[in-house]
């Protein structure tokens, strides 16, 4: 047994204190968010989107198809009555469009009474919020451990208690859950033991309840964990969709029917169209706004599956060209940032999906650490810009801050390539 006394690291007590204070801020921010989410849950006329997602699983468990717009809208009209509905009213612009996998994800809530299900959903959102609060620590370089900027103690509150995040919770959308699952999955994969592999895969499969948004995760999983991790992710997603298809129709071939349903119901929701909704984040909304201001006839491109895949192909090509020009293996934080920017810029999605951009925070952190403070500031400002409500900017004649912000952030990602280091 060695008689050498243990070495005392100078300032270790300070590092420990900083870690404790940051960790306390993360739990406190998540707790504040959870309390607000519980307040939304007990309100009688909130969480309409969650109601539809739960209703889809409830119908499937009864042996009915959730992909019947008339059935969904009849239930929604009963739960959220509108005495004088118009063509743009929610009751006339809703439906269940998630893939069969989502029927499995929301099935536990479907067996609970509506009031209890809302409470359970709020608590699950709180767990996801805690994972998001810890996002700034993802792949934290050894040289930065214990040395966060003072803003680090406030950052969890900025990420969780803002208009965008609370808006997602108020309507019962899925972005907070899926973003939290991505962050928690990365934490599982960062463990030194192998036990985190499959929990991480299961967590990363949850975002595929909106596959057009989650598609870049396959490439990110490949980069951070190799082809086996990406293949396992694809396999689990396929398995869940087959299981959900069997739940609806006793046949996995229902996936084909689902794809036909999406094609035929493309225009079933009026405010999901690029020419009408200022909250859409994708490139085609920015194209419409630009041409509407410069041309007599604006260019309107409503995205199909083919156009969405083509947009992803263009973004992947841009990313690969940047890597080739840089001549270095990119950092995982940069790859994750490129993936989530693509997920809100390539498909046609509404503004609440912009919440996933909080996963760019580790890359922004590393920009400052690498001495790229100017670009880091631009990226941070654009990220904060996304949290502003349209009601603040529309009176100023600026109703396209979401797609413009995503485009600017994509440009900063392209410029701000960070190489991988041994300190991660």
C-alpha positions as a Markdown table, in Angstrom:
| # | Residue | x | y | z |
|---|---|---|---|---|
| 1 | Unk | 0.0 | 0.0 | 0.0 |
| 2 | Unk | 1.5 | 3.3 | -1.0 |
| 3 | Unk | 2.4 | 5.9 | 1.7 |
| 4 | Unk | 2.2 | 8.7 | -0.8 |
| 5 | Unk | -0.3 | 11.3 | 0.4 |
| 6 | Unk | -3.2 | 12.1 | -2.0 |
| 7 | Unk | -2.5 | 15.2 | -4.1 |
| 8 | Unk | -4.6 | 18.2 | -3.5 |
| 9 | Unk | -5.6 | 20.0 | -6.6 |
| 10 | Unk | -5.4 | 23.8 | -6.1 |
| 11 | Unk | -8.9 | 25.4 | -6.3 |
| 12 | Unk | -10.6 | 22.0 | -6.3 |
| 13 | Unk | -13.2 | 23.4 | -3.7 |
| 14 | Unk | -14.0 | 26.2 | -6.2 |
| 15 | Unk | -14.5 | 23.7 | -9.0 |
| 16 | Unk | -16.8 | 21.6 | -6.8 |
| 17 | Unk | -18.7 | 24.7 | -5.8 |
| 18 | Unk | -19.2 | 25.8 | -9.4 |
| 19 | Unk | -20.4 | 22.4 | -10.4 |
| 20 | Unk | -22.8 | 22.3 | -7.6 |
| 21 | Unk | -24.2 | 25.8 | -8.4 |
| 22 | Unk | -24.6 | 24.9 | -12.1 |
| 23 | Unk | -26.3 | 21.6 | -11.2 |
| 24 | Unk | -28.6 | 23.4 | -8.8 |
| 25 | Unk | -29.5 | 25.9 | -11.5 |
| 26 | Unk | -30.4 | 23.0 | -13.9 |
| 27 | Unk | -32.6 | 21.3 | -11.4 |
| 28 | Unk | -34.2 | 24.6 | -10.3 |
| 29 | Unk | -34.9 | 25.6 | -13.9 |
| 30 | Unk | -36.4 | 22.2 | -14.7 |
| 31 | Unk | -38.6 | 22.4 | -11.5 |
| 32 | Unk | -39.9 | 25.9 | -12.5 |
| 33 | Unk | -40.7 | 24.6 | -15.9 |
| 34 | Unk | -42.5 | 21.5 | -14.5 |
| 35 | Unk | -44.6 | 23.6 | -12.2 |
| 36 | Unk | -45.7 | 25.8 | -15.2 |
| 37 | Unk | -46.4 | 22.7 | -17.3 |
| 38 | Unk | -48.5 | 21.3 | -14.5 |
| 39 | Unk | -50.4 | 24.6 | -14.5 |
| 40 | Unk | -51.1 | 24.1 | -18.2 |
| 41 | Unk | -52.2 | 20.5 | -17.5 |
| 42 | Unk | -54.9 | 21.4 | -15.1 |
| 43 | Unk | -56.3 | 24.1 | -17.3 |
| 44 | Unk | -59.4 | 22.8 | -19.1 |
| 45 | Unk | -58.8 | 24.1 | -22.7 |
| 46 | Unk | -55.0 | 23.7 | -23.2 |
| 47 | Unk | -52.8 | 20.9 | -24.7 |
| 48 | Unk | -55.0 | 20.4 | -27.8 |
| 49 | Unk | -52.1 | 18.8 | -29.8 |
| 50 | Unk | -51.4 | 16.3 | -27.0 |
| 51 | Unk | -55.1 | 15.5 | -26.9 |
| 52 | Unk | -55.0 | 14.5 | -30.6 |
| 53 | Unk | -51.8 | 12.4 | -30.1 |
| 54 | Unk | -53.3 | 10.6 | -27.2 |
| 55 | Unk | -56.6 | 10.2 | -29.1 |
| 56 | Unk | -54.8 | 8.5 | -32.0 |
| 57 | Unk | -53.5 | 5.8 | -29.7 |
| 58 | Unk | -56.8 | 5.5 | -27.9 |
| 59 | Unk | -58.6 | 4.9 | -31.2 |
| 60 | Unk | -56.0 | 2.4 | -32.3 |
| 61 | Unk | -56.3 | 0.4 | -29.0 |
| 62 | Unk | -60.0 | 0.3 | -29.7 |
| 63 | Unk | -59.4 | -1.2 | -33.2 |
| 64 | Unk | -60.2 | 2.0 | -35.0 |
| 65 | Unk | -58.0 | 3.9 | -37.5 |
| 66 | Unk | -56.7 | 7.2 | -36.2 |
| 67 | Unk | -56.1 | 8.4 | -39.8 |
| 68 | Unk | -59.8 | 9.3 | -40.3 |
| 69 | Unk | -59.9 | 13.1 | -40.3 |
| 70 | Unk | -63.7 | 13.2 | -39.7 |
| 71 | Unk | -63.4 | 11.0 | -36.6 |
| 72 | Unk | -60.5 | 13.1 | -35.2 |
| 73 | Unk | -62.3 | 16.4 | -35.8 |
| 74 | Unk | -65.5 | 15.1 | -34.3 |
| 75 | Unk | -63.7 | 14.3 | -31.0 |
| 76 | Unk | -61.8 | 17.5 | -31.1 |
| 77 | Unk | -65.0 | 19.5 | -31.5 |
| 78 | Unk | -66.4 | 17.8 | -28.4 |
| 79 | Unk | -63.3 | 18.4 | -26.3 |
| 80 | Unk | -62.6 | 21.9 | -27.6 |
| 81 | Unk | -66.0 | 23.3 | -28.6 |
| 82 | Unk | -66.1 | 26.2 | -31.0 |
| 83 | Unk | -69.6 | 27.8 | -31.3 |
| 84 | Unk | -68.8 | 29.6 | -34.6 |
| 85 | Unk | -66.0 | 27.7 | -36.4 |
| 86 | Unk | -64.6 | 29.1 | -39.6 |
| 87 | Unk | -62.5 | 27.6 | -42.3 |
| 88 | Unk | -59.4 | 28.5 | -40.3 |
| 89 | Unk | -60.6 | 27.3 | -36.9 |
| 90 | Unk | -58.6 | 24.6 | -35.1 |
| 91 | Unk | -61.5 | 22.1 | -35.2 |
| 92 | Unk | -61.5 | 22.3 | -39.0 |
| 93 | Unk | -57.7 | 22.2 | -39.3 |
| 94 | Unk | -56.6 | 19.2 | -37.3 |
| 95 | Unk | -55.9 | 15.6 | -37.7 |
| 96 | Unk | -53.7 | 12.7 | -36.7 |
| 97 | Unk | -50.7 | 12.6 | -39.0 |
| 98 | Unk | -48.0 | 11.0 | -37.0 |
| 99 | Unk | -46.6 | 7.6 | -38.2 |
| 100 | Unk | -47.7 | 4.3 | -36.7 |
| 101 | Unk | -44.7 | 4.4 | -34.3 |
| 102 | Unk | -46.3 | 7.3 | -32.4 |
| 103 | Unk | -49.3 | 5.0 | -31.5 |
| 104 | Unk | -46.9 | 3.0 | -29.4 |
| 105 | Unk | -45.2 | 6.1 | -27.8 |
| 106 | Unk | -48.6 | 7.6 | -26.7 |
| 107 | Unk | -50.3 | 4.3 | -25.8 |
| 108 | Unk | -49.4 | 4.6 | -22.1 |
| 109 | Unk | -51.3 | 7.9 | -22.0 |
| 110 | Unk | -54.3 | 6.5 | -23.8 |
| 111 | Unk | -55.0 | 4.0 | -21.0 |
| 112 | Unk | -55.1 | 6.8 | -18.5 |
| 113 | Unk | -58.1 | 9.2 | -17.9 |
| 114 | Unk | -57.6 | 12.5 | -19.7 |
| 115 | Unk | -57.0 | 14.5 | -16.6 |
| 116 | Unk | -54.4 | 12.0 | -15.3 |
| 117 | Unk | -52.8 | 11.7 | -18.7 |
| 118 | Unk | -52.2 | 15.5 | -18.8 |
| 119 | Unk | -50.5 | 15.4 | -15.4 |
| 120 | Unk | -48.3 | 12.4 | -16.5 |
| 121 | Unk | -47.4 | 14.3 | -19.7 |
| 122 | Unk | -46.4 | 17.4 | -17.8 |
| 123 | Unk | -44.1 | 15.3 | -15.5 |
| 124 | Unk | -42.6 | 13.7 | -18.6 |
| 125 | Unk | -42.0 | 17.1 | -20.0 |
| 126 | Unk | -40.3 | 18.1 | -16.8 |
| 127 | Unk | -37.9 | 15.1 | -17.1 |
| 128 | Unk | -37.2 | 16.2 | -20.7 |
| 129 | Unk | -36.6 | 19.7 | -19.5 |
| 130 | Unk | -33.9 | 18.6 | -17.1 |
| 131 | Unk | -32.1 | 16.8 | -19.9 |
| 132 | Unk | -32.3 | 20.0 | -22.0 |
| 133 | Unk | -31.0 | 22.0 | -19.0 |
| 134 | Unk | -27.9 | 19.9 | -19.1 |
| 135 | Unk | -27.3 | 20.4 | -22.8 |
| 136 | Unk | -24.5 | 23.0 | -22.3 |
| 137 | Unk | -22.5 | 20.3 | -20.7 |
| 138 | Unk | -22.5 | 17.9 | -23.7 |
| 139 | Unk | -19.0 | 17.0 | -24.8 |
| 140 | Unk | -17.6 | 19.6 | -22.4 |
| 141 | Unk | -13.8 | 19.9 | -23.0 |
| 142 | Unk | -11.6 | 19.0 | -20.1 |
| 143 | Unk | -10.1 | 22.4 | -20.2 |
| 144 | Unk | -13.5 | 24.0 | -19.5 |
| 145 | Unk | -14.7 | 21.8 | -16.7 |
| 146 | Unk | -15.3 | 23.9 | -13.6 |
| 147 | Unk | -14.7 | 27.1 | -15.5 |
| 148 | Unk | -18.1 | 28.1 | -16.9 |
| 149 | Unk | -18.8 | 31.7 | -17.6 |
| 150 | Unk | -21.2 | 33.4 | -15.1 |
| 151 | Unk | -24.0 | 33.1 | -17.7 |
| 152 | Unk | -23.7 | 29.3 | -17.3 |
| 153 | Unk | -25.7 | 29.5 | -14.1 |
| 154 | Unk | -28.5 | 31.3 | -15.8 |
| 155 | Unk | -28.4 | 29.4 | -19.1 |
| 156 | Unk | -30.8 | 26.6 | -18.0 |
| 157 | Unk | -33.4 | 29.3 | -17.2 |
| 158 | Unk | -32.9 | 30.9 | -20.6 |
| 159 | Unk | -33.4 | 27.5 | -22.3 |
| 160 | Unk | -36.5 | 26.4 | -20.4 |
| 161 | Unk | -38.4 | 29.5 | -19.3 |
| 162 | Unk | -39.0 | 31.4 | -22.5 |
| 163 | Unk | -41.9 | 32.0 | -24.9 |
| 164 | Unk | -41.0 | 29.2 | -27.4 |
| 165 | Unk | -40.5 | 26.4 | -24.8 |
| 166 | Unk | -43.6 | 27.4 | -22.8 |
| 167 | Unk | -45.6 | 27.7 | -26.0 |
| 168 | Unk | -44.6 | 24.1 | -26.9 |
| 169 | Unk | -45.8 | 23.0 | -23.4 |
| 170 | Unk | -49.1 | 25.0 | -23.6 |
| 171 | Unk | -50.3 | 23.3 | -26.8 |
| 172 | Unk | -48.9 | 19.9 | -26.0 |
| 173 | Unk | -46.5 | 19.6 | -28.8 |
| 174 | Unk | -43.7 | 17.0 | -28.9 |
| 175 | Unk | -40.6 | 19.0 | -29.5 |
| 176 | Unk | -39.6 | 19.4 | -25.8 |
| 177 | Unk | -39.9 | 15.6 | -25.4 |
| 178 | Unk | -37.9 | 14.7 | -28.5 |
| 179 | Unk | -35.2 | 17.3 | -27.8 |
| 180 | Unk | -34.9 | 16.0 | -24.3 |
| 181 | Unk | -34.7 | 12.4 | -25.6 |
| 182 | Unk | -31.8 | 13.4 | -27.9 |
| 183 | Unk | -29.9 | 15.0 | -25.0 |
| 184 | Unk | -30.6 | 12.1 | -22.7 |
| 185 | Unk | -29.5 | 9.6 | -25.4 |
| 186 | Unk | -26.2 | 11.4 | -25.8 |
| 187 | Unk | -25.7 | 11.2 | -22.0 |
| 188 | Unk | -26.3 | 7.4 | -22.2 |
| 189 | Unk | -23.8 | 7.0 | -25.0 |
| 190 | Unk | -21.2 | 9.0 | -23.1 |
| 191 | Unk | -21.0 | 6.4 | -20.3 |
| 192 | Unk | -17.9 | 4.3 | -20.2 |
| 193 | Unk | -19.8 | 1.0 | -20.0 |
| 194 | Unk | -21.9 | -0.6 | -22.7 |
| 195 | Unk | -25.2 | -0.4 | -20.8 |
| 196 | Unk | -26.0 | 2.9 | -22.3 |
| 197 | Unk | -26.1 | 1.7 | -25.9 |
| 198 | Unk | -29.7 | 0.4 | -26.1 |
| 199 | Unk | -31.2 | 3.0 | -23.8 |
| 200 | Unk | -29.7 | 5.6 | -26.0 |
| 201 | Unk | -31.1 | 4.0 | -29.1 |
| 202 | Unk | -34.6 | 3.8 | -27.6 |
| 203 | Unk | -34.4 | 7.5 | -26.6 |
| 204 | Unk | -33.2 | 8.5 | -30.1 |
| 205 | Unk | -36.0 | 6.5 | -31.7 |
| 206 | Unk | -38.7 | 8.8 | -30.0 |
| 207 | Unk | -38.0 | 11.8 | -32.2 |
| 208 | Unk | -38.9 | 9.7 | -35.2 |
| 209 | Unk | -42.6 | 10.2 | -34.3 |
| 210 | Unk | -41.9 | 13.0 | -36.7 |
| 211 | Unk | -39.5 | 11.3 | -39.2 |
| 212 | Unk | -39.2 | 14.3 | -41.5 |
| 213 | Unk | -37.6 | 16.3 | -38.7 |
| 214 | Unk | -35.6 | 13.4 | -37.1 |
| 215 | Unk | -34.0 | 12.2 | -40.3 |
| 216 | Unk | -30.6 | 13.9 | -39.7 |
| 217 | Unk | -30.2 | 12.0 | -36.4 |
| 218 | Unk | -29.2 | 8.9 | -38.4 |
| 219 | Unk | -26.2 | 10.6 | -39.8 |
| 220 | Unk | -25.3 | 12.2 | -36.4 |
| 221 | Unk | -25.6 | 8.8 | -34.7 |
| 222 | Unk | -23.3 | 7.3 | -37.4 |
| 223 | Unk | -20.7 | 10.0 | -36.8 |
| 224 | Unk | -20.7 | 9.9 | -33.0 |
| 225 | Unk | -21.1 | 6.1 | -32.6 |
| 226 | Unk | -20.4 | 4.3 | -35.9 |
| 227 | Unk | -22.5 | 2.5 | -38.4 |
| 228 | Unk | -23.8 | -0.1 | -35.9 |
| 229 | Unk | -25.4 | 2.7 | -33.8 |
| 230 | Unk | -27.0 | 4.2 | -36.8 |
| 231 | Unk | -28.2 | 0.7 | -38.0 |
| 232 | Unk | -29.6 | -0.1 | -34.6 |
| 233 | Unk | -31.5 | 3.2 | -34.6 |
| 234 | Unk | -33.0 | 2.5 | -38.0 |
| 235 | Unk | -33.9 | -1.0 | -37.0 |
| 236 | Unk | -35.7 | 0.1 | -33.8 |
| 237 | Unk | -37.7 | 2.8 | -35.7 |
| 238 | Unk | -38.7 | 0.3 | -38.3 |
| 239 | Unk | -39.8 | -2.2 | -35.7 |
| 240 | Unk | -41.9 | 0.3 | -33.8 |
| 241 | Unk | -43.6 | 1.4 | -37.0 |
| 242 | Unk | -44.4 | -2.2 | -37.9 |
| 243 | Unk | -45.8 | -2.8 | -34.4 |
| 244 | Unk | -47.9 | 0.3 | -34.7 |
| 245 | Unk | -49.2 | -0.7 | -38.1 |
| 246 | Unk | -50.1 | -4.1 | -36.7 |
| 247 | Unk | -52.0 | -2.3 | -33.9 |
| 248 | Unk | -54.1 | -0.5 | -36.4 |
| 249 | Unk | -54.7 | -3.0 | -39.1 |
| 250 | Unk | -53.2 | -6.4 | -38.0 |
| 251 | Unk | -50.8 | -6.0 | -41.0 |
| 252 | Unk | -47.4 | -4.3 | -41.3 |
| 253 | Unk | -48.4 | -3.3 | -44.8 |
| 254 | Unk | -50.4 | -0.5 | -43.3 |
| 255 | Unk | -47.2 | 1.6 | -43.6 |
| 256 | Unk | -48.0 | 1.9 | -47.3 |
| 257 | Unk | -51.5 | 3.0 | -46.6 |
| 258 | Unk | -50.2 | 5.6 | -44.2 |
| 259 | Unk | -47.9 | 7.0 | -46.8 |
| 260 | Unk | -50.8 | 7.3 | -49.2 |
| 261 | Unk | -52.9 | 9.0 | -46.5 |
| 262 | Unk | -50.1 | 11.6 | -46.1 |
| 263 | Unk | -50.0 | 12.3 | -49.8 |
| 264 | Unk | -53.8 | 12.7 | -50.1 |
| 265 | Unk | -54.2 | 14.8 | -47.0 |
| 266 | Unk | -51.3 | 17.2 | -47.8 |
| 267 | Unk | -53.5 | 20.3 | -47.8 |
| 268 | Unk | -55.9 | 19.2 | -45.1 |
| 269 | Unk | -54.5 | 21.7 | -42.6 |
| 270 | Unk | -54.7 | 25.3 | -44.0 |
| 271 | Unk | -52.2 | 26.8 | -41.7 |
| 272 | Unk | -49.5 | 24.2 | -42.5 |
| 273 | Unk | -49.1 | 25.8 | -46.0 |
| 274 | Unk | -46.0 | 27.8 | -46.7 |
| 275 | Unk | -47.9 | 30.7 | -48.2 |
| 276 | Unk | -50.1 | 31.2 | -45.2 |
| 277 | Unk | -48.2 | 30.5 | -42.0 |
| 278 | Unk | -45.5 | 32.9 | -40.9 |
| 279 | Unk | -44.3 | 30.5 | -38.2 |
| 280 | Unk | -42.9 | 28.0 | -40.8 |
| 281 | Unk | -39.1 | 27.7 | -40.4 |
| 282 | Unk | -38.1 | 26.1 | -43.7 |
| 283 | Unk | -36.4 | 27.5 | -46.7 |
| 284 | Unk | -39.6 | 27.5 | -48.8 |
| 285 | Unk | -41.2 | 29.9 | -46.4 |
| 286 | Unk | -38.2 | 32.3 | -46.8 |
| 287 | Unk | -38.4 | 31.9 | -50.5 |
| 288 | Unk | -42.1 | 32.8 | -50.5 |
| 289 | Unk | -41.5 | 35.9 | -48.3 |
| 290 | Unk | -38.6 | 37.1 | -50.5 |
| 291 | Unk | -40.4 | 36.6 | -53.8 |
| 292 | Unk | -43.6 | 38.1 | -52.4 |
| 293 | Unk | -41.7 | 41.3 | -51.6 |
| 294 | Unk | -39.7 | 41.4 | -54.9 |
| 295 | Unk | -42.0 | 39.9 | -57.5 |
| 296 | Unk | -45.6 | 40.4 | -58.6 |
| 297 | Unk | -46.2 | 36.7 | -58.3 |
| 298 | Unk | -44.6 | 35.0 | -55.3 |
| 299 | Unk | -43.0 | 31.6 | -55.7 |
| 300 | Unk | -44.9 | 29.0 | -53.6 |
| 301 | Unk | -43.4 | 25.5 | -53.2 |
| 302 | Unk | -45.3 | 23.2 | -50.9 |
| 303 | Unk | -43.0 | 20.4 | -49.8 |
| 304 | Unk | -43.7 | 16.8 | -50.7 |
| 305 | Unk | -41.6 | 13.9 | -49.4 |
| 306 | Unk | -39.5 | 14.1 | -52.6 |
| 307 | Unk | -38.7 | 17.8 | -52.2 |
| 308 | Unk | -37.9 | 17.3 | -48.5 |
| 309 | Unk | -35.4 | 14.5 | -49.2 |
| 310 | Unk | -33.9 | 16.7 | -52.0 |
| 311 | Unk | -33.5 | 19.6 | -49.5 |
| 312 | Unk | -31.8 | 17.3 | -47.1 |
| 313 | Unk | -29.5 | 16.1 | -49.9 |
| 314 | Unk | -28.5 | 19.7 | -50.7 |
| 315 | Unk | -27.8 | 20.5 | -47.0 |
| 316 | Unk | -25.8 | 17.2 | -46.6 |
| 317 | Unk | -23.8 | 18.2 | -49.7 |
| 318 | Unk | -23.1 | 21.7 | -48.3 |
| 319 | Unk | -21.9 | 20.1 | -45.0 |
| 320 | Unk | -19.6 | 17.6 | -46.7 |
| 321 | Unk | -18.1 | 20.4 | -48.9 |
| 322 | Unk | -17.4 | 22.4 | -45.8 |
| 323 | Unk | -15.7 | 19.4 | -44.2 |
| 324 | Unk | -13.6 | 18.9 | -47.3 |
| 325 | Unk | -12.6 | 22.5 | -47.4 |
| 326 | Unk | -11.7 | 22.5 | -43.7 |
| 327 | Unk | -9.6 | 19.4 | -44.2 |
| 328 | Unk | -10.3 | 18.2 | -40.6 |
| 329 | Unk | -12.6 | 15.8 | -38.8 |
| 330 | Unk | -15.3 | 18.0 | -37.4 |
| 331 | Unk | -16.2 | 18.1 | -33.7 |
| 332 | Unk | -19.2 | 16.2 | -32.5 |
| 333 | Unk | -20.8 | 19.5 | -31.4 |
| 334 | Unk | -20.5 | 20.9 | -34.9 |
| 335 | Unk | -22.0 | 17.8 | -36.4 |
| 336 | Unk | -24.9 | 17.9 | -34.0 |
| 337 | Unk | -25.5 | 21.6 | -34.8 |
| 338 | Unk | -25.4 | 20.9 | -38.5 |
| 339 | Unk | -28.0 | 18.1 | -38.0 |
| 340 | Unk | -30.5 | 20.1 | -36.0 |
| 341 | Unk | -30.2 | 23.2 | -38.3 |
| 342 | Unk | -31.0 | 20.9 | -41.2 |
| 343 | Unk | -34.0 | 19.4 | -39.3 |
| 344 | Unk | -35.8 | 22.7 | -39.1 |
| 345 | Unk | -34.5 | 24.3 | -42.3 |
| 346 | Unk | -35.0 | 21.5 | -44.8 |
| 347 | Unk | -38.5 | 20.1 | -44.1 |
| 348 | Unk | -41.6 | 22.2 | -43.8 |
| 349 | Unk | -42.3 | 22.5 | -40.1 |
| 350 | Unk | -43.9 | 25.0 | -37.8 |
| 351 | Unk | -42.1 | 27.3 | -35.3 |
| 352 | Unk | -42.3 | 25.0 | -32.3 |
| 353 | Unk | -39.8 | 22.7 | -33.9 |
| 354 | Unk | -37.2 | 25.4 | -33.6 |
| 355 | Unk | -36.9 | 24.4 | -30.0 |
| 356 | Unk | -34.5 | 21.6 | -31.2 |
| 357 | Unk | -32.0 | 24.4 | -32.0 |
| 358 | Unk | -31.1 | 24.4 | -28.3 |
| 359 | Unk | -28.8 | 21.5 | -29.2 |
| 360 | Unk | -26.5 | 24.0 | -30.9 |
| 361 | Unk | -25.5 | 25.4 | -27.5 |
| 362 | Unk | -22.5 | 23.0 | -27.1 |
| 363 | Unk | -21.2 | 24.1 | -30.4 |
| 364 | Unk | -21.8 | 27.8 | -29.6 |
| 365 | Unk | -19.9 | 27.2 | -26.3 |
| 366 | Unk | -17.0 | 25.7 | -28.2 |
| 367 | Unk | -16.9 | 28.7 | -30.6 |
| 368 | Unk | -16.2 | 31.0 | -27.7 |
| 369 | Unk | -13.7 | 28.5 | -26.3 |
| 370 | Unk | -11.9 | 28.4 | -29.6 |
| 371 | Unk | -11.6 | 32.2 | -29.8 |
| 372 | Unk | -14.4 | 32.6 | -32.3 |
| 373 | Unk | -16.4 | 35.0 | -30.1 |
| 374 | Unk | -17.8 | 37.0 | -32.9 |
| 375 | Unk | -19.4 | 34.1 | -34.7 |
| 376 | Unk | -20.4 | 32.6 | -31.3 |
| 377 | Unk | -22.2 | 35.9 | -30.5 |
| 378 | Unk | -24.1 | 35.9 | -33.8 |
| 379 | Unk | -25.2 | 32.3 | -33.3 |
| 380 | Unk | -26.3 | 33.0 | -29.7 |
| 381 | Unk | -28.3 | 36.0 | -30.8 |
| 382 | Unk | -30.0 | 34.1 | -33.6 |
| 383 | Unk | -30.8 | 31.3 | -31.2 |
| 384 | Unk | -32.4 | 33.8 | -28.8 |
| 385 | Unk | -34.2 | 35.5 | -31.7 |
| 386 | Unk | -36.1 | 32.2 | -32.3 |
| 387 | Unk | -37.6 | 32.5 | -28.8 |
| 388 | Unk | -39.3 | 35.8 | -29.6 |
| 389 | Unk | -43.1 | 35.6 | -30.2 |
| 390 | Unk | -44.3 | 36.7 | -33.6 |
| 391 | Unk | -46.7 | 39.1 | -31.8 |
| 392 | Unk | -43.7 | 41.3 | -30.9 |
| 393 | Unk | -42.2 | 41.5 | -34.4 |
| 394 | Unk | -45.3 | 41.4 | -36.6 |
| 395 | Unk | -46.3 | 45.0 | -35.8 |
| 396 | Unk | -42.8 | 46.1 | -37.0 |
| 397 | Unk | -43.5 | 44.4 | -40.4 |
| 398 | Unk | -41.1 | 41.5 | -39.6 |
| 399 | Unk | -43.0 | 38.3 | -39.7 |
| 400 | Unk | -40.4 | 35.9 | -41.1 |
| 401 | Unk | -37.8 | 35.8 | -38.2 |
| 402 | Unk | -38.0 | 32.1 | -37.9 |
| 403 | Unk | -37.0 | 31.0 | -41.4 |
| 404 | Unk | -34.5 | 33.9 | -41.6 |
| 405 | Unk | -33.0 | 33.0 | -38.3 |
| 406 | Unk | -32.6 | 29.3 | -39.4 |
| 407 | Unk | -30.9 | 30.5 | -42.6 |
| 408 | Unk | -28.5 | 32.7 | -40.8 |
| 409 | Unk | -27.7 | 30.0 | -38.3 |
| 410 | Unk | -27.1 | 27.6 | -41.2 |
| 411 | Unk | -24.6 | 30.1 | -42.6 |
| 412 | Unk | -22.8 | 30.4 | -39.3 |
| 413 | Unk | -22.6 | 26.6 | -39.0 |
| 414 | Unk | -21.0 | 26.5 | -42.4 |
| 415 | Unk | -18.4 | 29.1 | -41.4 |
| 416 | Unk | -17.8 | 27.9 | -37.9 |
| 417 | Unk | -16.5 | 24.4 | -38.5 |
| 418 | Unk | -14.7 | 23.2 | -35.4 |
| 419 | Unk | -12.2 | 20.3 | -35.5 |
| 420 | Unk | -12.4 | 17.3 | -33.2 |
| 421 | Unk | -10.0 | 17.4 | -30.3 |
| 422 | Unk | -8.6 | 14.8 | -27.9 |
| 423 | Unk | -10.0 | 16.7 | -24.9 |
| 424 | Unk | -13.6 | 15.4 | -25.4 |
